[in-house]
């Protein structure tokens, strides 16, 4: 049997300066820390055809992530990160993506249900100087999604350099709940990432651990050491772990409780009160926290306690504590409605105990003992089918599991009911060593015999090293087309 070591050995200034997506709005100036940049809402136009059109330009620039240091970065419509795209259920959207980067990239719509040819995975590269124009209809409930690059073998580097942004979906059912919803005021997007800088201020892109480029500086919405001034009694924080490999165990410094109201794919059936919340790379959560006049409290990442079976937990950052964002409350606050006791109903896709349709073992940089091959389709799935997947982390490293196109339900962990924090729609789930996660999902609407969707570990170094597979969704009578001749890089 090949050892892990043998396997690895065989593997080949001012707000204007650090603004996110060009025109980020900041809250106020303050000594000691900088105001949190709010990614601007992306402008869009709706033509006579009813299509909502956006434009994204992938660019290089410089960002003052850390005060006094200019760091070369990449971003969409600005030096780092990108604007927040926003659309409603039922709308048709189109995005023109133009790249001025020195190498091919892609734009993947993480969490989005859409045709495979527009998914933005490794089979849809955007070359320097080229424009890619996907279009699709929003066919899912209100949720906090995001977009980021997905070039085969280079995803970690492209995300680390700054390419990512939010894509928020709205619908009438979510609007009726009266949750905090004024963007940038009481409804705040937070992309949490780690970086490591050289003494000169450049990004240090050397690999530091088995989970990739682990940073010692936390940036929130593109900058370190930020604060937000609250003017309302409750804040809705849309949390995204946008890091390449770092886990976050989020809590408030005073241990105040907060309410989890949504996970990756949308609102829960009812709020879940917690004092800590763990997010692995790619996962999102929406939480509502109560604020009191004059409060000053830090949102913090605590050491990760879920570490049974993990080898070298310290090396993977599990022992680290970081401040993510300081919340400062104004002396008087506007009244906020209470969080509703019930949110959005969810119909179970499969009963507990349903046998698995497929099994997936995660180990080293492989899934089911295979590394990613762009020319190999790992499975074909009939459209309009519900499947149950059993995913097991057989490693002593952290992994997680992300599936493109679908939102899934976690119906069991080691055969037992999942914790309340995993009771909602998910597209990415942390997989602890020696545990099996049983996931139910439905493949509907979109078929394509040529372009596949991906499933992979979302620790991006693992993905880049081959911990990924691909599948087709086929209509009756369709057969997989030969992969030879597709655009690969």
N, C-alpha and C positions, 0 to 999 in steps of 0.2 A: 504494500500500500504506500502511495506517495505521501510523504509528510507535508504539512503546511509549508515548512521552510523550503523543501525541495520544489514544491509547486510554485511558490512565489519567486524562487530563484530562476525559474524558467520563463517568467513573464518579461517577455520583452520590456477761512477768512471772513467773508461776508456771506449773507444768505444767497447772493447771486452766484458765488463760487460753488457752494455746496448744494445748490438747489437741485431737487429731484425732478427729472423730466422737464427741464427748462424753467418752468414758472411756478415752482412749489411755493405754497403760502406758508408763512411761519406765524407763530402765535404771538410772540413778543420778544423783546431783548431782555437779557438778564445777566448779571455777573455770575461767574462760576460755572455756568453751563449754557448750552445753546438751545434756542427754541426748536422744537421738533418740526422738521419740514413735513408738510402734508403733500403727498403726491397730487398734482393737479388732475382734475377730471379731464380726460381727453376730449377735445372738441370733436364733434361729429356733425354730419349733415344727413338729412333724410330727403331723398329725391322723390320724383313723381312715382317711381316704382315702389316706394315705401321702404327701401333698403337703407339701413343706418350705416354710414361709411365712416371709418376711422383711418388714420394714417400713422404709421410708426416708422421712424428712421433710426436705424442702429448706427451709433456714432462712437468715436473715441473722444476723450476729453480729460480734464483733471478735476479732482474733487478734494475738498478739505474735509476728509473723513475725521481726522484728528486735528484739533486746533493747531495751526501753525505749520502743517505739513501738506504739501500738494502731492496728491497721489494720482498717477495715470489710471484712468478707469474707462469702462465702456457703459453706454446707456442707450435708452430709446428716447429720442426727442430731447436729449440733454446728456450731461456728462455721466450720470449714474442712475440706475433704476429706470423707471418709465412712468408715464401717466396712467391713471386709473381709467380703464375702459368700463363703461356701464351700459347695460341694455336690459330690456324687459322680456319676460317669457312671451313667446309668440312672435317676436321681432325677427326679421332677417337682417343679418349684419354682414358687412364686408370690411376687410382690413387690407390696406395696401402697405406692405412691409418692404422698405428699401434699405439696403445695407451699404454703408460706407466703411465697413470694417476691412481689415487686410486679409481675412480668410473667410471661408464659408461658415455660415451659422444657420440656425433654424429658429422658429418660434413655435413652441408647443403650448397649446391651450390646456393647462393642467386642470383636470376635473370636468372638462367640457364634453358633452355628448354631441358628436358631430361626425360627418363622413371621414373615413380614414385618410383620403387624399388631402384633406385639409387639417389633419391632426397636428402637423408640424413636428413630427418625429424625425428620425434620422434619414427617412426617405424623401424629405422635402427640403433639401438644402437651398439656402439663398446665397448665391455667389456675390462677391464684391461687385458693387455697381448694379446688381440685379434687383428686380421687384417681384415679390410673390403676393398674390391677391386671393386668399381664401375667402369663401362666403358660405354661410350656413344659417339655419334657423335655430333660435334658442328654444329648446324643447325640454327644459328641466326647471325645477323649482328655484326660488330665490336662494342664492348661495354666495359665498366668498371664494372665488376661484383665483387663479393667477396664471401668468404666462412667463415662459423662460426658455432659453435655448435647449436644444436636444441633439447637437451634432454627435455622431457616433465617435466615441473615444475622446471627445473634447468638451463634454457637457460641464464637468466640474470647473474647468478653466474659464469658460464663457460666463457661467453664473458668478464665479468668484470675482470676475472683473467688473460685475455690476449689472448684468443684463437680467432684469426681471421686473414685473409689475403686477398690479391687481386687475382682475376682471370681475366686477360685481354684477350679479344678476338680481333683478327685482321681479316681484309679482304681486297681484292684488291680495292674496292670502297673507303674505308677510306684511304688506303695508297696513292691513287691518289690525295688526296686533299692537300698534302704537309703541313699539320699541324705539329707543333712541335712534334717530335716522337723519339728523342734519349733518351732512358730510363735513368733516373737519372741525365740527363744534362739539357734538356729543356722540358722533359715530366716526371712530378714528381707525384708519388702517395702519397696522404696525408690521413691517417686515423686519424680522430679527435675524441678524447674520453675524458671523465672526470673521475677523480678518487678522492677519499678521503682517506687520510692516517692517521694511528694512530701516536702518538708521536714517537713510535719505528720504524715507517716506513712500517708497515704492511698495507695491504688493509683493510679499514674499510668497512665491508660488512653489517652493520646495515642499515635498510631501513630508509631513512630520509624524504621521501615525498610519496604522492600518485602515483608518477611515478617511485618510486623505489630508487635505490642508486644514489643520485645526488651528484656529486663530486665538490670540490672547487678548484681542480687543473686540468688544461688542459694538456694532453699529446698528442703529434703529432708524429706519427710513433714510439710510445713507450716511449718518453721522454718529459719532460717539458722544457720550455725555450730554444727553438731550433732556429737555423737560417740556411738559405740556401743561398749560393753564386751563383748569376746568372751570366752566361757568354754569354748569348744570348739576343737579343732585345725583344724576347717574350718567355713567359713560359706558358706551358700547365699544369695546376694543375688538377689532378684527385682527386676530393674531395669526401670523404666518411664520413658520420656521423656514426661512429662506437660506439656511446654511447648507453647505455641501455635505457635512458629516456630523456636526455637533448636535447633541440632544439638549433640550431645555426642560427644566423642571420649574415651572413658573409659579410664583407666589408673590404676595405683597409683604413688605418688610415688617409690617405690624400684624401679619397673619390674619388680616381681615378676610372673611369669606366673600366669594363672588359667585355669580351664577353662570354656568355654562348653558348657552341657549342654542348653539349650533356647532356642528362639526363640518368636515370637508364639503359635504354635499348639500347642506342646508340645515334648517331649524329642526331641533329635537321635538318630540311629542310633548315634553314638559321640561322646565329648567332643572338643572342638577346643581345643587350647591356644593362647592368645593373650596378648599384652601390652597390646593396645589393642582397643577395641570401639566402633564408631561406631553411634549410635542417632539416628534422625530422629524427629520428633514422632509419637507414637502407637505406636512400636515398643517391644517388650519383649524382655528376654533374662534367662535364669537362668544365673548363673555360680557356680562354687565356687572359693573362694580359701583357701589354706593360711595358718594363723596360728601364730605361735610365741610362747611365753610371754614376756611383757614387751614385745611389739611395740607400736609406735605408728606407724601409717602412714595417709596420707591417700588416699582415693579421689578422683581429680582428673579434671577435663575439660581436655584439652589442645587446642591449636589443631587445627582440622580440616585434614587433609592432602589429602583428596579434594576438590580445588577446581578442577580443570581445567575451563575454560569458564565459571567463575563470574564474573559482573560484580560489582565492589564487595564482595569477600569480607570485608573488614574491617567494612563496614557491616552485613553479615549476621551478625556475631559469630564468623566463622571464625578470627579471630586470638586470641580470648579464652582465658584460662586461669582456671579456678575450682577451689577445693576443694569437693567435694560432701559428704564425710563423713569424719570421723577415726575409724579403728578403733583401739581400745586393748585389748590383750590382758591378761587377768588373769595373775598370776605363775605359776599352774598351770592347765592346761587339760585338760578331759575328752577322752579319745581319740575320734577320729572315723574311721569306716571310709574306706578309699580309694574314690575315684570309680570305678565299674565301667568296664571297657574297652569294653563295649557297653551301649547303652541301649534304645531302642525301635525295632523295625523300621519301615520306611516303604516302602510299595509305590509305585513311580513311576506317576504318572497319565498321562504321555505320554512317548514316546521323544524323546531329543534330535533336533533337526532337524524335528520335527513342524510343519507349516505353521500359521500363526496363523489362528484362527477369526475374530478381530476385531483391529483395530488402534486404538490410542489415542494421539493426539499431545497433549502437554502444552505449552501456551504461553500466556504472559500469565496472565489469569484464566479461561482457557477450556480445554476438552477437545474436540478435533476441531472447533475454531473455533466452539464453542457455549458459552454460559454457561447455568447451571442455570435451568430453568423448571419450577416445581412442577407445572404442568399438562401437561408433556410427558413421555411415556415414551420413553426413548432406545432401548430394545431389549427384546424379549421372548425368553426362553430356555426351551427345552423342559426339563421336569424329567427327572432321571436322565440328563443329558448331561454329557460332559466337554468343556471348551473350552480353547483355548490363546489367550491374549491377548498381543499385542506392544505394550508401552507404551514410548513414546519421549519423553524430555524434549527438546523442540526450543527451549527457552528458554536464557537465560544466567543464570537464577536457580535456586536450589535448589527442587526439588519432591519429593514422594513420592506414593505411590499406595496407597490403601486400598480394599478391596472388602468390603462387608457380606455376612454370612451364610456365606461360605466361608473356608476356609484354602487357600492355594495353594502350589504348589511352583515355585520359580524354576528353570526348566530350562535357561536360557541367558542370558548377558549378551553382547550383540553377537555372538550365534551361538556363543560359547565357553562351556564349563562354568562354572557360578557358583563363586565362592570358597567354601571350606568353611563360612564363617560364614552363608552363604545356603543351606545344604544341607537345612534343616529346614522345617517348616510355617510359613508366613507369612500375615499378612493385611494387612501394611503394608510397603512396600519403598521405600528411598530411590532416587531416579532422578537420576543425575548428568547434567549437560548433554551432549547429543549421544550418548547411549547408549540402547540398546534392551534392555528387560528382557522376556524371554519367560516367561510365567506359565501354569501348568496348574492347572485347578480343576474340581471336580465339583459340579453343582447337583442336590441330592437332597432328598427327603422333603417339603419344604414348597412348596405352590403357592398363588397368590393372584392373581386377575385384577384386583384393585383396589389393593392396597397394594404399593408398590415397595420394593426395596432400593436403596441408594446405592453409588456409587463416586466417589472424589474425592481431591484432594490433601489430606493431613492437616496441612499448614501452614494453621492455622485461618483466618487472614486471607484466604488464597487461596480456601479453601472458601466463606467468607462472601461473597466477591466474585463467586462463580459458577463456580468450578473444580470442578464436580460434575455428575454425571448420575445417572439412575435407571433401574432395570430390573425387569421382572416375571419370575417363574418360573411357567410355566404347565403344567398337566396337559394330556394329549391332549384336543383338542376345546375347550379353554378359549380365550377371546379376551379381550383387554384391555378392561376396563370404561372408560367415559368418566371422565376425571379431574375434570371439572366437578362442583362440589358437594362435593368433599373438603374436609376441614378444613385450611385453609392459614393461615399468618400470616407 
